[in-house]
Amino acid sequence: MRWLFFKKKHLAYTAFGDDMYYNAAGKFSAHGISYDAVLKVNANATPPLFNNAANSAQYDFYVAKKDRYRAQQALNR
C-alpha cells in the first residue's frame, strides 16, 4: 500500500535528528509545500536514557513530484 502512495511522491530531503527535521519542516511549511515525513529509527541506537536517540533518527521528506523544484528552493533559502 505504501509503495502505491509513494510512487507519486519524490524524496526531497533526508534529515538526521530532530533539529534537521524541524528546520526542513519549517521551511516546507513556510513556502506552502505539502510533505509527508517518514521516520526511520536506527536499530543500533542506545536507549534515550543513555544517549539522545532522537539524534540517530532519520526522517525522509516526500513531496509531490510537481513540487520537487519548489522544495529544493525552499531548503536552500
C-alpha positions in Angstrom: 0.0 0.0 0.0 2.7 2.4 1.0 4.5 1.7 -2.3 1.5 2.9 -4.3 1.3 6.1 -2.3 4.9 7.0 -2.6 5.1 6.1 -6.3 3.6 9.6 -6.9 6.0 11.3 -4.5 9.6 12.4 -4.7 12.1 12.1 -2.0 13.1 15.7 -1.5 15.2 15.6 1.6 16.6 13.3 4.3 17.1 14.8 7.8 19.1 13.2 10.6 18.0 14.2 14.1 15.2 16.4 15.4 16.9 19.7 14.7 17.3 19.0 11.0 13.7 17.7 10.9 12.2 20.8 12.4 14.3 23.1 10.2 13.2 21.3 7.0 9.6 21.0 8.1 9.5 24.7 8.9 10.9 25.7 5.5 8.4 23.5 3.7 5.5 24.9 5.7 6.6 28.5 5.3 6.7 28.0 1.5 3.3 26.2 1.4 4.7 22.9 0.3 2.8 19.8 1.4 5.0 17.0 2.5 5.0 13.6 4.1 7.7 12.6 6.5 8.7 9.0 7.2 10.6 8.3 10.4 13.3 5.6 10.3 15.0 4.9 13.7 18.5 3.4 13.8 18.2 0.0 15.5 21.7 0.3 16.9 20.9 3.5 18.8 21.2 3.3 22.5 18.2 3.9 24.7 17.2 7.5 25.4 18.3 7.3 29.0 21.9 6.9 28.0 22.0 8.8 24.8 19.9 11.2 22.8 18.4 8.6 20.5 16.4 11.3 18.7 19.6 12.4 17.0 20.0 9.0 15.5 16.6 9.1 13.8 16.3 9.6 10.1 13.4 11.4 8.5 12.7 11.2 4.8 10.6 14.0 3.4 8.5 13.3 0.4 6.7 15.9 -1.8 4.5 15.7 -4.8 6.6 15.3 -8.0 5.2 18.7 -9.2 6.6 20.4 -6.1 10.2 19.0 -6.1 11.8 22.1 -7.6 9.9 24.4 -5.1 11.0 22.1 -2.3 14.7 22.4 -3.2 14.3 26.1 -3.5 12.7 26.3 -0.1 15.5 24.3 1.5 18.2 26.5 0.0 16.7 29.7 1.4 
